Amino acid sequence: MALISHLSPERILPDFAADDTTAAITKLVAHLVESGNLDPSLAPSTIAALLLREEESSTGIGGGVAIPHCFVEGIEQTQAVFARSVGGVDFCATDCSPVHFIFLFVVPKDQHRTHLKTLASVAKILNSAGVRTRLSEAETAREILDVLDQRAKVA
C-alpha cells in the first residue's frame, strides 16, 4: 500500500489532542512542516485546501475515523501523518461520533490517480473494527505503524 511507505514513527502522533476539525488540521500540517516533510511556505495554502475540502463534505467517515486530504501545488510526493486521539476530535463525522483516528494526506496537484488510490487504501485499512481496537491498544508510534503495516499487507 503506497501510503504506508509515506509513514514513519515520526509521522505518527499517538497522543494527539485537538478540539475540532480546524485545530486538528492546523496541528497536523504544522507537524508535517516541523518534521521537514512540507515546506513552511506551503502550510497556509495546504491548511486552506484541507479546510475547503471539509466544508464541501466532512472527511469524518464514521467509526471514529477521519481522512482529511487534498491536492497541493508545489510538492513532489504524497505527504502523510497519522494521529490517534484518545479523547476524540469533533470532525462533524457522518455518524456524529468523535474521531479517534486521523489519517491526513496531501497529494501533488497533478496526481489524481494517486489521490484516489490512497483514499481507497486508507479507508480499507481503517474499516476493520479489529484494526481500530489494535490501534487503540498500541502504546507507541512504532506499534501503531506496525498495526497499519500489517493491515495494509492484507487489505
C-alpha positions as CSV (number, residue, x, y, z in Angstrom):
1,M,0.0,0.0,0.0
2,A,1.6,3.2,-1.1
3,L,0.6,5.4,1.8
4,I,2.3,3.2,4.4
5,S,5.6,3.9,2.6
6,H,5.0,7.6,3.4
7,L,4.6,7.0,7.2
8,S,7.3,6.5,9.8
9,P,7.2,6.7,13.6
10,E,8.0,10.4,13.3
11,R,4.8,10.9,11.2
12,I,2.6,9.1,13.8
13,L,1.2,11.1,16.8
14,P,-0.1,8.6,19.3
15,D,-1.3,11.2,21.9
16,F,-2.9,13.8,19.7
17,A,-5.4,16.3,21.0
18,A,-7.5,19.0,19.3
19,D,-10.9,20.4,19.9
20,D,-12.2,20.5,16.4
21,T,-11.5,19.9,12.7
22,T,-9.8,23.3,12.2
23,A,-7.5,22.8,15.1
24,A,-6.7,19.2,14.2
25,I,-5.8,20.1,10.6
26,T,-3.7,23.0,11.6
27,K,-1.8,21.0,14.1
28,L,-1.2,18.1,11.7
29,V,0.0,20.4,8.9
30,A,2.3,22.1,11.4
31,H,3.7,18.6,12.3
32,L,4.4,18.0,8.6
33,V,6.3,21.3,8.5
34,E,8.2,20.7,11.8
35,S,9.2,17.2,10.7
36,G,10.6,18.6,7.4
37,N,8.0,17.0,5.2
38,L,6.3,20.1,4.0
39,D,7.8,23.4,3.0
40,P,6.7,26.1,5.6
41,S,5.6,28.4,2.7
42,L,3.0,25.7,1.7
43,A,1.4,25.4,5.1
44,P,-1.2,28.2,4.7
45,S,-2.4,27.0,1.3
46,T,-2.4,23.4,2.5
47,I,-4.5,24.2,5.5
48,A,-6.9,26.3,3.4
49,A,-7.3,23.4,0.8
50,L,-7.9,20.9,3.6
51,L,-10.5,23.1,5.3
52,L,-12.2,23.8,2.0
53,R,-12.5,20.1,1.4
54,E,-14.1,19.8,4.9
55,E,-16.6,22.5,4.0
56,E,-17.6,20.5,1.0
57,S,-18.2,17.3,3.0
58,S,-16.7,16.1,6.2
59,T,-13.9,13.6,5.9
60,G,-15.1,12.0,9.2
61,I,-16.3,8.8,7.6
62,G,-17.6,7.2,10.8
63,G,-16.3,4.6,13.1
64,G,-14.0,7.1,14.8
65,V,-12.1,7.7,11.5
66,A,-11.4,10.9,9.5
67,I,-9.3,11.1,6.4
68,P,-8.6,14.8,5.6
69,H,-7.0,15.1,2.2
70,C,-6.4,17.5,-0.6
71,F,-4.2,18.3,-3.6
72,V,-1.2,20.7,-3.0
73,E,0.7,22.6,-5.7
74,G,4.4,22.7,-5.0
75,I,5.0,19.2,-3.5
76,E,6.6,16.3,-5.5
77,Q,5.3,13.4,-3.5
78,T,2.4,12.4,-1.2
79,Q,2.9,13.5,2.4
80,A,1.0,11.9,5.3
81,V,0.6,11.9,9.0
82,F,-1.5,9.7,11.3
83,A,-2.8,10.8,14.6
84,R,-4.6,9.0,17.4
85,S,-6.8,11.0,19.8
86,V,-7.9,9.2,22.9
87,G,-10.3,11.9,23.8
88,G,-11.6,12.2,20.3
89,V,-12.0,15.2,17.9
90,D,-15.2,16.7,16.7
91,F,-14.9,16.2,12.9
92,C,-18.6,16.5,12.1
93,A,-18.4,12.8,11.2
94,T,-21.2,11.2,9.3
95,D,-22.1,9.2,12.3
96,C,-21.8,12.2,14.6
97,S,-19.2,10.4,16.8
98,P,-15.9,11.8,17.8
99,V,-12.9,10.9,15.7
100,H,-10.1,8.9,17.3
101,F,-8.0,8.1,14.2
102,I,-7.0,10.8,11.7
103,F,-5.1,9.9,8.6
104,L,-4.2,13.2,6.9
105,F,-2.6,13.2,3.5
106,V,-1.7,15.7,0.8
107,V,-1.1,14.8,-2.8
108,P,0.7,16.6,-5.6
109,K,-1.7,18.7,-7.7
110,D,-1.5,16.6,-10.8
111,Q,-1.7,13.1,-9.3
112,H,-5.4,12.4,-9.3
113,R,-5.0,8.7,-9.6
114,T,-2.6,8.6,-6.6
115,H,-5.2,10.6,-4.6
116,L,-8.0,8.1,-5.3
117,K,-5.8,5.0,-4.7
118,T,-4.5,6.5,-1.4
119,L,-8.0,7.4,-0.2
120,A,-9.3,3.9,-1.0
121,S,-6.4,2.2,0.7
122,V,-6.7,4.2,3.9
123,A,-10.4,3.5,4.1
124,K,-9.8,-0.2,3.5
125,I,-7.2,-0.3,6.2
126,L,-9.3,1.5,8.8
127,N,-12.6,-0.2,8.1
128,S,-11.8,-3.0,10.4
129,A,-13.1,-2.7,14.0
130,G,-10.3,-5.1,15.0
131,V,-7.6,-2.9,13.5
132,R,-9.1,0.2,15.2
133,T,-9.0,-1.8,18.5
134,R,-5.4,-2.7,18.0
135,L,-4.6,0.9,17.1
136,S,-6.2,2.0,20.4
137,E,-4.2,-0.5,22.3
138,A,-0.8,0.3,20.7
139,E,1.5,2.1,23.1
140,T,4.0,3.7,20.8
141,A,4.2,5.2,17.3
142,R,6.2,2.2,16.2
143,E,3.4,-0.2,17.4
144,I,0.8,1.9,15.6
145,L,2.9,1.8,12.4
146,D,3.2,-2.0,12.7
147,V,-0.6,-2.4,13.0
148,L,-1.1,-0.2,9.9
149,D,1.6,-2.0,8.0
150,Q,0.2,-5.5,8.9
151,R,-3.3,-4.4,7.8
152,A,-2.0,-2.9,4.6
153,K,-0.5,-6.2,3.6
154,V,-3.8,-8.0,3.7
155,A,-6.2,-5.2,2.7
